[in-house]
Amino acid sequence: MSAMNATPLSTPSARSAHVAPLHTVRVWDLPTRVFHWALALGIVGLVITGQVGGNAMVWHFRIGLGVLALLLFRLVWGLVGGRWSRFGSFIYSPRRLVNYIRGRGKPQDSVGHTPLGAGSVFALLAVLLAQVGSGLVSDDEIAAAGPLTRFVSDASVKLATNYHTNIGKWIILALVVLHIAAIVFHLRRQQNLIKPMLHGDKQLAVAAPASRDDAASRLGAVVIFGLCVGVVVWLNRLAT
């Protein structure tokens, strides 16, 4: 083979020159990460205790109150939390969602919740709030009754009970499956969404502002969650 036809071999330094440096960015603050995994455990606990029934319904009710406190916290944290935990950072237009699915997304779409993941998050939060809310006014006429049943009509109690036991739980399970499918979808696109939710940082090809995650913000999250627990305790005491 002549020297003119030989393909030049690139040196390691030449190859590295074409690789853009990655930026380590704190995307998920600690309160968001704790909320995420606590909610996941709560959903598992609700599904198991709901299916077992009987004496397990006592724990089903307790876990449900805990999930309600978590959801109330997330609503507040979505307004005042870290940059990428705020709802405003992952509200996307339909066109942006379609472009992302077609592989024409913007680099910023993969910093926090992606357009695909954002829809899953909003849907799951809404359905969980509906499920827990309906549980507050449900009555199985055997051993479990929500603390707010005496404040609504019998027709409303029956409607809420039917939704809670026969409809809502299946919607939640379907959304959980979709949520997992979205994670797998991103894994196939070389985007691991699990690791950042464990340690908080993402390796990004483009520079992006970090979420605040200092001692002051974490203390604020503890105070907010404490207030949310207080609201849930107050709602529960309405039954007495």
Backbone bond lengths (Angstrom), bond angles and torsions (degrees), N, CA, C in turn:
res aa  C-N    CA-C-N  psi(-1)  N-CA   C-N-CA  omega(-1)  CA-C   N-CA-C  phi
1 M - - - 1.457 - - 1.522 108.23 -
2 S 1.293 117.59 131.25 1.455 121.19 -177.91 1.502 110.96 -77.57
3 A 1.313 115.22 160.89 1.462 120.26 179.16 1.503 111.94 -63.93
4 M 1.357 117.38 -28.55 1.466 120.39 -178.68 1.513 110.67 -70.73
5 N 1.337 118.42 -31.03 1.466 121.27 -177.48 1.512 113.09 -92.51
6 A 1.317 118.29 -9.21 1.461 120.29 -178.01 1.515 110.42 -70.72
7 T 1.326 116.45 140.50 1.464 121.64 177.98 1.511 109.38 -86.28
8 P 1.333 119.05 122.45 1.455 120.34 -177.94 1.516 110.80 -66.86
9 L 1.314 115.32 138.74 1.458 121.04 178.04 1.519 109.21 -87.98
10 S 1.350 116.75 131.98 1.459 120.27 179.25 1.519 109.52 -79.97
11 T 1.287 115.94 137.85 1.457 121.63 178.14 1.510 109.78 -80.09
12 P 1.374 118.29 160.52 1.465 120.95 178.23 1.505 112.21 -56.35
13 S 1.335 117.16 -37.63 1.459 118.93 -179.51 1.505 111.09 -67.91
14 A 1.351 116.94 -34.47 1.462 119.53 178.85 1.506 111.04 -69.65
15 R 1.365 116.12 -38.98 1.465 118.46 179.13 1.515 110.87 -67.06
16 S 1.329 118.04 -41.45 1.457 120.64 -177.52 1.510 111.68 -67.40
17 A 1.350 116.51 -23.07 1.463 118.93 179.89 1.504 111.53 -67.96
18 H 1.336 116.19 -23.22 1.465 119.94 -178.88 1.530 112.24 -91.69
19 V 1.318 118.11 -4.55 1.467 121.94 -179.94 1.522 109.35 -94.76
20 A 1.341 115.18 118.24 1.462 119.41 -179.24 1.528 109.93 -70.44
21 P 1.310 117.91 138.63 1.467 120.09 178.71 1.519 111.00 -65.84
22 L 1.322 116.53 144.23 1.463 121.62 178.74 1.522 110.11 -91.09
23 H 1.316 115.15 148.92 1.454 121.32 -179.86 1.532 108.54 -111.06
24 T 1.306 116.54 125.59 1.460 120.88 176.58 1.520 108.81 -87.07
25 V 1.323 116.30 118.80 1.462 121.75 -174.29 1.525 109.67 -127.63
26 R 1.335 116.96 131.31 1.464 120.62 173.45 1.532 107.83 -75.40
27 V 1.320 115.21 105.90 1.461 121.18 -177.88 1.522 111.48 -96.25
28 W 1.331 116.99 -49.48 1.462 120.40 -176.85 1.519 110.09 -103.44
29 D 1.315 116.21 115.42 1.462 120.59 177.34 1.528 109.99 -70.62
30 L 1.313 116.09 162.05 1.468 120.80 -176.06 1.531 112.53 -58.90
31 P 1.333 120.23 -44.66 1.475 118.93 178.72 1.527 113.19 -57.68
32 T 1.328 117.48 -38.45 1.467 120.19 178.62 1.512 111.03 -66.44
33 R 1.326 116.52 -40.43 1.465 120.02 179.89 1.532 111.38 -66.30
34 V 1.330 116.35 -42.79 1.465 119.87 178.58 1.521 109.93 -63.55
35 F 1.325 116.70 -42.70 1.469 120.57 177.84 1.526 110.28 -58.85
36 H 1.314 116.74 -47.17 1.460 121.10 -175.97 1.524 111.99 -57.19
37 W 1.335 116.39 -50.53 1.467 119.25 -176.22 1.524 111.90 -75.60
38 A 1.336 117.56 -32.33 1.472 120.01 175.81 1.521 110.41 -65.58
39 L 1.338 116.51 -39.64 1.461 120.04 178.27 1.525 110.87 -65.85
40 A 1.328 116.75 -41.01 1.465 120.18 178.26 1.522 110.77 -59.72
41 L 1.332 117.17 -45.29 1.467 120.97 177.81 1.530 110.64 -63.91
42 G 1.335 115.51 -39.11 1.465 119.48 179.59 1.516 112.02 -62.52
43 I 1.328 116.80 -42.38 1.466 120.28 179.40 1.519 110.50 -63.87
44 V 1.322 116.40 -42.91 1.470 119.82 177.82 1.528 110.05 -60.51
45 G 1.333 116.09 -44.28 1.459 119.82 179.62 1.515 112.50 -63.02
46 L 1.325 116.99 -39.62 1.465 120.33 179.41 1.525 111.42 -66.15
47 V 1.313 115.98 -41.65 1.470 119.64 -179.74 1.526 110.37 -63.66
48 I 1.341 116.70 -45.64 1.462 120.51 -177.52 1.528 111.10 -65.41
49 T 1.334 116.96 -50.70 1.465 119.80 -177.84 1.524 111.75 -66.51
50 G 1.344 116.65 -33.57 1.458 119.46 178.23 1.514 112.16 -66.86
51 Q 1.329 116.39 -36.70 1.460 120.12 179.44 1.525 111.77 -74.96
52 V 1.339 117.11 -36.10 1.464 120.71 179.98 1.525 110.47 -69.26
53 G 1.339 116.24 -45.14 1.467 120.35 179.86 1.521 111.84 69.63
54 G 1.306 116.14 -160.92 1.458 121.19 178.27 1.514 112.49 60.32
55 N 1.335 116.31 -131.68 1.459 120.91 -179.75 1.526 113.14 -66.05
56 A 1.321 115.91 -21.36 1.461 119.74 179.54 1.523 111.97 -68.00
57 M 1.336 117.21 -15.61 1.460 120.46 -179.35 1.523 111.62 -66.03
58 V 1.335 116.52 -23.88 1.472 118.97 175.54 1.521 109.32 -62.04
59 W 1.321 116.08 -45.07 1.457 120.44 178.47 1.520 111.13 -72.92
60 H 1.314 117.34 -31.34 1.462 121.00 175.88 1.531 109.93 -58.95
61 F 1.317 115.36 -42.86 1.461 120.71 179.93 1.530 110.55 -67.77
62 R 1.322 116.88 -43.68 1.468 120.48 -179.41 1.522 111.63 -64.46
63 I 1.336 115.55 -43.91 1.465 119.08 179.14 1.522 109.96 -64.53
64 G 1.323 116.64 -38.13 1.460 120.95 178.21 1.521 111.91 -59.68
65 L 1.336 116.87 -41.03 1.465 120.54 177.00 1.531 110.60 -65.50
66 G 1.325 115.79 -38.18 1.461 119.26 177.23 1.520 111.66 -64.23
67 V 1.331 116.45 -41.70 1.465 120.78 178.30 1.524 110.23 -64.29
68 L 1.329 116.91 -37.86 1.462 120.16 177.33 1.522 110.82 -61.01
69 A 1.333 117.12 -42.90 1.460 120.64 177.85 1.525 110.51 -62.29
70 L 1.325 116.91 -40.16 1.457 120.76 178.36 1.525 111.38 -63.97
71 L 1.327 116.63 -42.36 1.465 120.48 -179.25 1.526 111.29 -66.28
72 L 1.333 116.77 -41.22 1.460 119.78 177.46 1.525 110.17 -62.05
73 F 1.336 115.64 -40.94 1.460 119.55 177.30 1.526 110.83 -60.85
74 R 1.330 116.92 -43.78 1.473 119.93 -177.29 1.519 111.41 -65.31
75 L 1.319 117.26 -34.40 1.464 119.92 177.84 1.528 110.37 -62.96
76 V 1.318 115.92 -42.99 1.464 119.63 178.95 1.519 110.52 -71.25
77 W 1.328 116.80 -43.36 1.460 121.15 -178.30 1.524 111.20 -65.94
78 G 1.315 116.24 -24.86 1.452 120.34 176.74 1.515 112.63 -69.67
79 L 1.317 116.20 -11.12 1.466 121.68 178.31 1.522 112.28 -105.54
80 V 1.339 117.16 -32.67 1.465 120.35 -172.80 1.520 113.37 -123.33
81 G 1.316 118.35 0.12 1.462 121.04 -175.94 1.510 113.54 -78.05
82 G 1.337 115.66 -163.89 1.456 121.18 178.53 1.518 111.50 -58.78
83 R 1.331 115.64 156.52 1.463 121.70 -173.58 1.531 113.10 -48.60
84 W 1.322 117.44 -48.57 1.456 120.77 -174.41 1.522 113.19 -86.49
85 S 1.344 116.58 -3.37 1.460 120.60 174.16 1.520 111.52 -92.81
86 R 1.316 116.96 -12.57 1.462 120.75 -179.10 1.526 110.13 -75.48
87 F 1.324 115.63 141.73 1.459 120.79 -178.12 1.526 111.60 -57.75
88 G 1.333 115.78 -35.19 1.453 119.02 -178.27 1.516 113.90 -62.01
89 S 1.339 117.63 -19.80 1.465 120.43 -178.35 1.521 112.62 -83.44
90 F 1.330 117.94 -13.30 1.466 118.64 -179.97 1.518 112.72 -135.61
91 I 1.333 114.79 40.37 1.464 120.72 168.00 1.525 106.75 -101.84
92 Y 1.317 116.83 111.27 1.461 122.00 -174.75 1.528 110.81 -113.92
93 S 1.305 114.97 152.54 1.464 120.69 175.25 1.527 109.57 -77.11
94 P 1.338 118.01 156.61 1.472 120.16 177.69 1.533 112.56 -57.09
95 R 1.337 116.92 -38.04 1.469 119.74 -179.86 1.523 110.84 -63.67
96 R 1.327 116.17 -39.55 1.468 119.25 -179.67 1.520 110.72 -67.33
97 L 1.332 116.31 -35.14 1.458 120.40 176.57 1.521 111.01 -64.60
98 V 1.321 116.19 -45.75 1.468 120.46 -179.89 1.528 110.59 -63.01
99 N 1.314 116.60 -42.83 1.468 119.88 179.03 1.524 111.03 -62.48
100 Y 1.317 116.53 -37.63 1.465 120.26 179.59 1.519 110.71 -65.51
101 I 1.327 116.58 -44.84 1.459 120.56 -179.88 1.529 110.69 -62.81
102 R 1.328 116.45 -34.75 1.459 120.99 -179.88 1.527 113.23 -80.84
103 G 1.341 115.72 1.97 1.451 118.94 178.10 1.506 114.29 85.32
104 R 1.338 117.06 15.51 1.457 121.01 179.90 1.532 110.78 -114.26
105 G 1.319 115.96 33.25 1.457 119.90 -179.23 1.514 112.25 -74.87
106 K 1.312 115.54 164.03 1.456 122.12 177.50 1.527 109.41 -86.70
107 P 1.326 117.37 154.71 1.470 119.53 178.65 1.525 112.73 -56.97
108 Q 1.347 116.56 -33.37 1.460 120.23 -178.81 1.528 112.32 -67.47
109 D 1.333 116.73 -18.97 1.466 120.24 -177.77 1.522 112.88 -66.91
110 S 1.314 117.26 -19.05 1.458 120.71 -175.70 1.520 113.41 -106.51
111 V 1.334 116.80 11.20 1.463 119.23 179.11 1.518 110.28 -76.54
112 G 1.327 117.07 -63.22 1.458 121.36 177.82 1.515 110.34 -97.95
113 H 1.328 116.10 -128.39 1.465 119.73 174.39 1.524 108.53 -72.25
114 T 1.313 116.29 128.17 1.455 120.75 177.32 1.530 109.55 -71.25
115 P 1.333 118.28 164.33 1.469 119.74 177.51 1.524 112.88 -55.57
116 L 1.327 116.43 -35.96 1.470 119.45 179.33 1.518 110.67 -72.77
117 G 1.322 116.46 -43.76 1.456 119.99 -180.00 1.511 112.92 -69.26
118 A 1.333 117.56 -31.72 1.462 121.24 -178.78 1.525 111.33 -61.58
119 G 1.333 116.06 -42.88 1.463 118.88 178.51 1.513 111.65 -61.69
120 S 1.324 116.21 -39.22 1.458 121.11 178.00 1.522 111.07 -64.48
121 V 1.329 116.76 -41.15 1.463 121.10 -179.31 1.523 111.20 -64.63
122 F 1.325 116.89 -49.35 1.464 120.49 -179.15 1.526 111.43 -62.41
123 A 1.322 116.41 -42.33 1.465 119.87 -179.99 1.520 110.91 -64.06
124 L 1.330 116.60 -43.38 1.464 120.32 -178.33 1.521 111.34 -65.85
125 L 1.339 117.28 -41.21 1.469 120.25 178.18 1.530 110.64 -63.00
126 A 1.328 116.63 -43.35 1.465 120.51 -178.68 1.523 111.59 -64.36
127 V 1.334 116.35 -44.19 1.466 120.08 -177.90 1.526 110.56 -70.11
128 L 1.322 117.41 -37.42 1.464 119.88 177.66 1.522 111.13 -65.28
129 L 1.329 116.95 -39.55 1.467 119.80 176.79 1.527 110.52 -63.70
130 A 1.329 116.65 -40.36 1.463 120.05 177.90 1.522 110.83 -65.65
131 Q 1.324 116.89 -39.00 1.464 120.65 -179.02 1.524 111.32 -67.53
132 V 1.338 115.86 -47.19 1.466 119.33 179.54 1.527 110.39 -67.83
133 G 1.329 116.57 -39.89 1.461 119.73 178.88 1.519 112.32 -62.62
134 S 1.329 116.22 -41.13 1.470 119.03 178.38 1.523 110.43 -68.19
135 G 1.330 116.79 -30.49 1.459 119.55 177.56 1.513 112.68 -66.18
136 L 1.339 116.58 -28.63 1.466 119.84 179.20 1.517 112.37 -67.48
137 V 1.335 116.50 -23.20 1.470 119.60 -178.31 1.531 110.87 -120.82
138 S 1.322 117.43 24.25 1.463 121.89 178.65 1.520 110.44 -97.78
139 D 1.320 115.69 156.57 1.463 121.78 178.60 1.524 108.05 -150.19
140 D 1.355 116.35 116.51 1.464 119.03 179.97 1.525 112.19 -84.71
141 E 1.339 116.42 0.41 1.470 123.08 177.26 1.526 112.26 60.88
142 I 1.336 115.93 20.79 1.466 120.30 177.21 1.514 110.01 -124.32
143 A 1.341 115.63 -65.68 1.465 118.52 -176.39 1.515 113.54 -140.67
144 A 1.323 117.20 -16.83 1.464 120.02 -174.56 1.521 111.16 -119.31
145 A 1.315 115.01 130.93 1.463 121.04 177.25 1.519 108.17 -143.86
146 G 1.324 116.28 134.66 1.454 120.99 179.83 1.521 111.50 -67.17
147 P 1.332 117.56 154.94 1.469 120.93 -176.64 1.515 114.78 -69.59
148 L 1.319 117.55 -13.71 1.469 119.34 -176.48 1.526 112.99 -108.30
149 T 1.323 117.11 10.57 1.468 119.49 -176.39 1.533 112.16 -62.89
150 R 1.326 116.78 -32.08 1.473 118.42 -176.79 1.519 112.66 -75.64
151 F 1.328 116.30 -5.94 1.469 119.18 -179.98 1.523 112.57 -98.00
152 V 1.343 117.98 -3.04 1.460 121.09 -179.29 1.527 109.29 -126.23
153 S 1.319 115.42 166.92 1.460 120.70 -178.28 1.513 111.49 -73.26
154 D 1.343 115.73 162.76 1.468 120.18 178.08 1.526 111.26 -62.04
155 A 1.322 116.00 -36.02 1.468 119.69 178.94 1.524 110.64 -63.82
156 S 1.322 116.16 -40.34 1.468 120.24 178.94 1.525 110.91 -67.12
157 V 1.338 116.72 -37.59 1.462 120.88 177.90 1.527 110.12 -63.32
158 K 1.317 117.00 -44.19 1.461 120.07 179.91 1.524 111.19 -64.56
159 L 1.327 115.85 -40.76 1.459 120.21 -179.92 1.527 110.42 -64.63
160 A 1.336 116.19 -45.38 1.463 120.64 -179.93 1.528 111.20 -65.32
161 T 1.329 116.62 -40.09 1.465 120.57 -179.78 1.516 110.90 -64.20
162 N 1.331 116.79 -42.74 1.457 120.57 179.05 1.524 110.97 -63.10
163 Y 1.335 116.55 -43.29 1.463 119.52 179.10 1.529 110.53 -64.69
164 H 1.318 116.22 -44.34 1.469 120.78 -175.20 1.522 111.57 -64.46
165 T 1.325 117.25 -40.58 1.463 120.78 -173.41 1.526 114.17 -92.28
166 N 1.323 117.03 -27.72 1.463 119.52 -172.22 1.523 115.58 -115.85
167 I 1.323 117.54 -15.64 1.464 119.56 -174.66 1.530 111.94 -123.20
168 G 1.313 115.53 -57.48 1.456 120.53 -172.38 1.512 114.50 -57.09
169 K 1.333 116.44 -42.27 1.468 118.54 -175.85 1.527 111.89 -64.78
170 W 1.346 116.70 -32.43 1.462 119.33 179.73 1.522 110.98 -74.85
171 I 1.330 116.66 -33.37 1.469 119.82 175.75 1.524 109.56 -64.53
172 I 1.339 115.80 -41.83 1.460 119.78 179.44 1.526 110.75 -62.45
173 L 1.319 116.59 -45.73 1.465 119.99 179.27 1.525 111.35 -60.88
174 A 1.341 116.33 -39.81 1.462 120.15 178.68 1.532 110.72 -64.21
175 L 1.333 116.73 -41.52 1.462 120.27 179.85 1.529 111.39 -69.06
176 V 1.320 116.70 -34.63 1.467 119.96 176.13 1.525 109.60 -62.67
177 V 1.334 115.93 -43.28 1.468 119.60 178.08 1.527 110.17 -61.90
178 L 1.337 117.10 -42.69 1.463 120.71 178.40 1.522 110.96 -64.31
179 H 1.327 116.17 -37.86 1.465 120.79 178.82 1.528 110.11 -62.02
180 I 1.328 115.47 -44.05 1.467 120.12 178.16 1.523 110.19 -65.84
181 A 1.346 115.97 -39.12 1.464 119.87 178.51 1.522 110.90 -62.26
182 A 1.343 116.71 -37.32 1.464 120.21 178.55 1.523 110.64 -64.97
183 I 1.333 116.01 -38.32 1.468 119.63 177.78 1.530 110.27 -63.39
184 V 1.332 115.93 -43.45 1.467 120.39 178.77 1.525 110.28 -64.44
185 F 1.331 116.69 -40.58 1.460 121.61 178.56 1.518 111.00 -57.26
186 H 1.328 115.74 -44.21 1.462 119.40 -179.43 1.533 111.51 -72.53
187 L 1.317 116.71 -32.00 1.459 119.22 176.03 1.525 110.71 -62.44
188 R 1.324 116.58 -38.17 1.461 121.14 178.06 1.517 111.16 -67.02
189 R 1.328 115.54 -21.18 1.467 119.94 177.22 1.531 110.98 -100.03
190 Q 1.321 114.95 22.19 1.468 122.10 177.02 1.521 112.27 62.11
191 Q 1.330 116.76 35.82 1.464 121.54 177.76 1.528 108.29 -125.52
192 N 1.312 116.50 103.45 1.460 121.74 -179.59 1.523 109.06 -86.42
193 L 1.328 116.36 112.38 1.463 121.01 -178.31 1.524 112.68 -92.25
194 I 1.330 116.91 -9.05 1.464 120.17 -175.40 1.524 111.21 -83.48
195 K 1.323 117.49 -47.78 1.458 120.59 -176.87 1.530 113.04 -57.56
196 P 1.343 119.30 -45.88 1.473 118.69 178.94 1.529 112.91 -61.41
197 M 1.345 117.30 -28.73 1.454 119.67 178.62 1.524 111.16 -77.38
198 L 1.334 116.98 -7.41 1.455 121.27 175.14 1.526 111.68 -94.20
199 H 1.336 116.15 -48.33 1.472 118.86 -176.60 1.525 113.69 -109.33
200 G 1.326 117.66 -8.62 1.463 120.90 172.31 1.506 116.21 94.97
201 D 1.338 118.40 -22.26 1.464 121.04 -174.17 1.522 112.18 -100.22
202 K 1.349 114.37 150.18 1.454 121.42 173.77 1.522 109.54 -124.24
203 Q 1.318 115.22 146.23 1.454 121.43 172.67 1.527 107.41 -94.54
204 L 1.325 116.45 111.98 1.458 121.85 -173.47 1.518 110.92 -114.44
205 A 1.328 114.56 145.66 1.463 119.91 177.52 1.522 111.49 -76.23
206 V 1.327 116.53 -22.39 1.465 121.16 179.00 1.519 108.90 -119.51
207 A 1.307 115.77 148.29 1.459 120.07 177.61 1.522 109.75 -68.67
208 A 1.336 116.26 142.66 1.457 121.32 179.79 1.523 108.60 -147.79
209 P 1.332 116.94 149.25 1.468 118.95 178.23 1.517 110.76 -66.25
210 A 1.312 115.88 143.93 1.465 120.94 -178.60 1.523 111.41 -87.12
211 S 1.313 115.46 156.29 1.463 120.83 172.94 1.524 109.37 -77.50
212 R 1.301 115.62 144.07 1.461 118.94 175.45 1.525 108.84 -69.58
213 D 1.317 115.87 131.94 1.467 120.34 -177.94 1.520 109.45 -151.32
214 D 1.322 115.60 54.23 1.455 119.96 -178.77 1.527 110.23 -104.14
215 A 1.308 116.60 -177.48 1.468 121.46 -177.05 1.520 111.75 -61.83
216 A 1.327 117.33 -37.47 1.463 120.71 -178.61 1.523 111.60 -65.84
217 S 1.338 116.18 -44.31 1.467 118.94 -179.64 1.523 111.08 -67.72
218 R 1.321 116.98 -35.54 1.470 119.87 178.18 1.521 111.01 -68.12
219 L 1.319 116.32 -39.25 1.462 119.33 176.74 1.518 110.19 -64.83
220 G 1.329 116.41 -39.81 1.461 119.71 176.44 1.513 111.80 -60.60
221 A 1.331 116.24 -38.20 1.465 120.02 178.62 1.522 111.04 -64.89
222 V 1.323 116.81 -39.67 1.469 120.68 178.00 1.524 110.23 -61.79
223 V 1.338 116.66 -42.43 1.464 120.67 179.47 1.526 110.26 -64.14
224 I 1.327 116.42 -44.72 1.466 120.53 179.92 1.522 110.81 -61.76
225 F 1.332 116.36 -45.14 1.465 119.06 179.82 1.523 110.76 -64.44
226 G 1.333 117.19 -37.84 1.464 120.05 176.92 1.516 111.78 -60.41
227 L 1.331 116.86 -40.89 1.460 120.73 177.48 1.531 110.98 -65.32
228 C 1.323 116.25 -38.76 1.470 120.29 178.28 1.526 110.76 -65.03
229 V 1.322 116.59 -40.60 1.467 120.10 175.67 1.521 110.13 -61.77
230 G 1.325 116.74 -39.84 1.456 120.31 177.98 1.519 112.37 -60.89
231 V 1.330 116.47 -40.10 1.473 120.27 177.80 1.521 110.42 -63.33
232 V 1.331 116.32 -43.09 1.470 120.69 -179.31 1.529 110.78 -65.54
233 V 1.308 116.89 -41.74 1.470 120.70 177.25 1.521 110.31 -61.03
234 W 1.323 116.48 -42.01 1.467 120.62 178.72 1.525 110.98 -62.66
235 L 1.345 116.96 -42.71 1.465 120.15 178.31 1.523 110.86 -62.89
236 N 1.304 117.06 -39.58 1.457 120.72 -179.02 1.529 111.66 -66.81
237 R 1.311 116.43 -35.42 1.459 120.64 -179.45 1.533 112.51 -72.47
238 L 1.313 116.90 -13.48 1.459 118.83 177.78 1.509 111.59 -65.91
239 A 1.341 116.40 -19.02 1.458 120.24 -179.43 1.522 111.75 -75.53
240 T 1.335 117.81 -18.30 1.467 120.65 -177.80 1.503 111.41 -92.90
